[in-house]
């Protein structure tokens, strides 16, 4: 059922090529909204022609063209059903029921989830730029440093060989340099989610999420859909328009990275986790962007009661609309695994099928997460290493896989060489939460889950 984006002979001029994906820049908004519309089978050829005839520095005209795409027409032949309202999503799915979990072992699994998430995030941070750090470049660098397959933090060579350049965080995230967790939005959102639950309880609403963002987050520390939503909030827009106005990133991975904590507090209950995740995701995302957070939360929740990753993935998929592109991608990976494919061949097929999406889109990254877990053989290091070697959003995927693999294995099976350098603390850009103690975050999570 996989459909490629709607295409025509009309493409944006070179002036619209960009790498910043910044909601503050009309040129980025225009190009990325064209891509989003074409991915979802809308005809925007007239907009592209108008953009090509416009000065790319003409802010007012570009924003008018972005806004005009809300009236674009979907082309015939669209094969998916991707509901957007919560009631419509709920009507389309048949979630797995809540199942019993090990209550005595729950605190240890929560601590393993926090540690596993943070270590996995740091593992992927030096190569978090999927357009540059491709699967091939990551493999070549690991082979060059005699560290393939990846089982430890990246080795930083001095000087770096030509053709290889780490992200700017490398002095904090490479082997021998990790001294506590580096700051990352993947960690910030997990801390913020816990704070939201402690503040508002299980009655947390989308509006509460927006209030917390504008009170606690600096704008320049959040990205893509979250930055677009933040701008809309301070300009006075209200839910649900906050997620929809001038936000071409509404199906990207930003919501998926925010869902884990809702799984932490709903062990064995994927739908309860997904409901809370929907309240969070709806601020900034729609359709597959929302499903991604619901799925991640359900995956984490299911891991507490599952015997292995495959069981958790099967349960998590029940919260995703069955005729959506996200469901299709995850199901595709499951079939590859059950059919006996190797991880390497599955990864090649995943990139061939979903590589057309931005490296920070929900769908392709969810497929990579699924593959890493299914082929991990129950080993934490194997799981996070595989997902980072998969490319795309390496730190976000390392974090999600780290959560799930940590829960499945518990703290005793977490590798000391990845965990001990964290020194039980993490940096954060959230106002008032910098240098959080990881064991304290875990204890607070358990306390909330048990008292609500």
ZIWOJO-V505395 format. One record per pair of residues at least 4 apart in sequence whose ideal C-beta (glycine too) atoms are under 7 Angstrom apart, sorted by the first residue. I is the first residue (numbers start at 1). J is the second residue. Records with the same first field share a line. If there is no record, write none. Layout:
I=J + J
This chain:
1=79 + 328
2=328 + 353
3=41 + 79
4=356
5=38 + 39 + 356
6=38 + 41 + 42 + 43 + 75
7=38
8=45
10=45 + 48 + 49
11=48
12=16 + 31 + 34 + 48 + 51 + 52
13=52
15=56
16=27 + 30 + 31 + 51 + 56
18=27 + 28 + 31
19=131
20=25 + 28
21=28 + 32 + 224 + 249
22=28
23=29 + 227 + 228 + 231 + 246 + 247
25=29
26=30 + 59 + 62 + 63
27=31 + 56 + 62
28=32
29=33 + 66 + 246 + 248
30=34 + 51 + 62 + 65 + 66
31=35
32=36 + 248 + 249
33=37 + 66 + 69 + 248
34=38 + 44 + 47 + 48
35=39
36=40 + 248 + 251
37=42 + 44 + 69 + 72
38=42 + 44
41=74 + 75 + 78
42=72 + 73 + 74 + 75
43=72 + 73 + 75
44=48 + 69 + 72
45=49
46=50
47=51 + 65 + 68 + 69
48=52
49=53
50=54 + 65
51=65
54=58 + 61 + 62
58=62
59=63
60=64
61=65
62=66
63=67
64=68
66=246
74=78
80=323 + 324 + 325
81=321 + 323
82=287 + 288 + 321 + 324
83=88 + 89 + 92 + 321
84=88 + 286 + 287
85=89
86=90 + 278
87=91
88=92
89=93 + 321
92=321 + 322
93=318 + 319 + 320 + 321
94=318
95=270 + 271 + 318 + 319
96=270 + 315 + 318
98=268 + 269 + 272
99=268 + 305
100=268 + 305
101=106 + 267 + 268 + 304 + 305
102=106
105=109 + 410
106=110 + 267 + 304 + 446
107=111 + 446
108=112 + 410 + 411
109=113 + 304 + 407 + 410
110=114 + 264 + 442 + 445 + 446
111=115 + 411 + 439 + 442
112=116 + 406 + 407 + 409 + 410 + 411 + 414
113=117 + 264 + 403 + 406 + 407
114=118 + 438 + 441 + 442
115=119 + 406 + 411 + 414 + 419 + 422 + 438
116=120 + 380 + 402 + 403 + 405 + 406 + 414
117=121 + 190 + 260 + 399 + 402 + 403 + 406
118=122 + 181 + 187 + 422 + 426 + 438
119=123 + 402 + 418 + 419 + 422
120=124 + 384 + 398 + 399 + 401 + 402
121=125 + 184 + 186 + 187 + 395 + 398 + 399 + 402
122=173 + 178 + 181 + 182
123=153 + 384 + 388 + 398 + 418
124=128 + 388 + 394 + 395 + 397 + 398
125=167 + 169 + 173 + 182 + 184 + 395
126=154 + 166 + 167 + 169 + 170 + 173 + 174
127=133 + 138 + 154 + 166 + 388 + 394
128=167 + 393 + 394 + 395
129=133 + 167
130=359 + 391 + 392 + 393
131=359
133=137 + 138 + 391 + 394
134=138 + 391
135=139 + 347 + 351 + 389 + 390 + 391
136=140
137=141
138=142 + 389 + 391
139=143 + 148 + 389
140=144
141=145 + 164
142=147 + 148 + 150
143=148
144=161
145=155 + 157
147=152 + 155
149=385 + 389
150=385 + 388 + 389
151=381 + 385
152=175 + 417
153=173 + 174 + 175 + 178
154=174 + 175
155=174 + 175
156=166 + 170 + 174
157=161
160=164 + 165 + 166
166=170
169=173 + 182
170=174
171=177
172=177 + 178 + 182
173=178 + 182
178=421
179=421 + 423
180=422 + 423 + 425 + 426 + 427
181=187 + 422 + 425 + 426 + 427
182=427
183=427 + 428 + 429
184=188 + 395
185=189 + 221 + 222 + 223
186=257 + 395 + 396 + 399
187=191 + 426 + 428
188=192 + 428 + 429 + 430
189=193 + 257 + 258
190=194 + 260 + 261
191=195 + 428 + 430 + 433 + 436 + 441
192=196 + 212 + 216 + 430
193=197 + 258 + 261 + 262 + 280
194=198 + 261 + 441 + 444 + 445
195=199 + 212
196=200 + 204 + 208 + 209 + 212
197=201 + 204 + 265 + 448
198=444 + 448
200=204 + 208
201=452
202=452
204=208 + 276 + 279
205=279
206=210 + 239 + 279 + 282 + 283
207=211 + 239
208=212
209=213 + 279 + 280 + 283
210=214 + 233 + 242 + 283
211=215
212=216
213=217 + 230 + 233
214=230 + 233 + 234
216=430 + 431
217=221 + 222 + 429 + 430
218=429
219=227 + 230
221=429
222=226 + 227 + 230
223=227 + 254
224=249 + 252 + 254 + 360
225=229 + 247 + 249 + 250 + 252 + 254 + 284 + 285 + 289
226=230 + 254 + 284
227=231
228=232 + 246 + 247 + 249
229=233 + 242 + 243 + 247 + 283 + 284
230=234
231=235
232=237 + 242 + 245
233=237 + 242
237=241 + 242 + 245
238=242
239=282 + 283
240=244 + 282
241=245
242=283
243=247 + 250 + 282 + 283 + 284 + 285 + 286
244=250 + 286
249=254
250=285 + 286 + 289
251=285 + 286 + 287 + 288 + 289 + 361 + 362
252=289 + 358 + 360 + 361 + 362
253=257 + 292 + 360 + 361 + 362 + 365 + 393 + 396
254=284 + 285
255=281 + 284 + 285 + 289 + 290 + 292 + 293
256=292 + 293 + 296 + 362 + 366
257=396 + 399
258=280 + 293
259=263 + 277 + 293 + 296 + 297
260=264 + 296 + 297 + 300 + 400 + 403
261=265
262=266 + 273 + 276 + 277 + 297
263=273 + 297 + 298 + 299 + 300 + 301
264=300 + 445
265=445 + 448 + 449
266=272 + 273 + 301
267=301 + 304 + 305 + 449
268=301 + 304 + 305
269=273 + 301
270=274 + 298 + 301 + 302 + 315 + 316 + 318 + 319
271=275 + 319
273=277 + 297 + 298 + 300 + 301
274=278 + 294 + 297 + 298 + 319
276=280 + 297
277=281 + 293 + 294 + 297
278=282 + 290 + 294
280=293
281=285 + 289 + 290 + 293 + 294
282=290
285=289 + 290
286=290
287=291
288=292 + 324 + 325 + 326 + 362 + 363
289=362
290=294
291=295 + 320 + 321 + 324 + 326
292=296 + 326 + 362 + 366
293=297
294=298 + 319 + 320
295=299 + 316 + 319 + 320 + 326 + 366
296=300 + 400
297=301
298=302 + 315 + 316 + 319
299=303 + 312 + 313 + 316 + 404
300=403 + 404 + 407
302=306 + 312 + 315 + 316
303=312 + 404 + 407 + 408
304=407
306=311 + 312 + 315
307=311
308=378 + 408
309=313 + 373 + 374 + 376 + 404 + 408
310=314 + 374
311=315
312=316 + 404
313=317 + 334 + 370 + 373 + 374
317=327 + 330
320=324 + 326 + 327
321=327
322=327
324=328
325=329 + 363
326=330 + 362 + 363 + 366
327=331
328=332
329=333 + 354 + 363 + 366 + 367
330=334 + 366 + 367 + 370
331=335
332=336 + 353
333=337 + 346 + 350 + 367 + 370 + 371 + 374
334=338
335=339
336=341 + 346 + 349
337=341 + 346 + 374 + 375
341=345 + 346
342=346
343=347 + 371 + 375 + 386
344=348
345=349
346=350 + 371
347=351 + 371 + 390
348=352
349=353
350=354 + 367 + 368 + 371
351=355
354=363 + 364 + 367
355=364
357=361 + 363 + 364
359=392 + 393
360=393
361=365
362=366
363=367
364=368 + 392
365=369 + 392 + 393 + 396 + 397
366=370
367=371
368=372 + 387 + 390 + 392 + 397
369=373 + 387 + 397 + 400 + 401
370=374
371=375 + 390
372=376 + 383 + 386 + 387 + 390 + 401
373=383 + 401 + 404 + 405
375=386
376=382 + 383 + 386 + 405
377=382
378=408
379=383
380=384 + 405 + 406 + 409 + 413 + 414 + 415
381=385 + 415
382=386
383=387 + 401 + 405
384=388 + 398 + 401 + 402 + 405
385=389
386=390
387=397 + 398 + 401
388=394 + 398
390=397
392=397
393=397
394=398
395=399
396=400
397=401
398=402
399=403
400=404
401=405
402=406
403=407
404=408
405=409
406=414
409=413 + 414
414=419
415=419
416=420
422=438
424=437 + 438 + 439
425=435 + 436 + 437 + 438
426=436 + 438
427=434 + 435
428=433 + 434 + 436
436=440 + 441
437=441
438=442
439=443
440=444
441=445
442=446
443=447
444=448
445=449
446=450
447=451
448=452
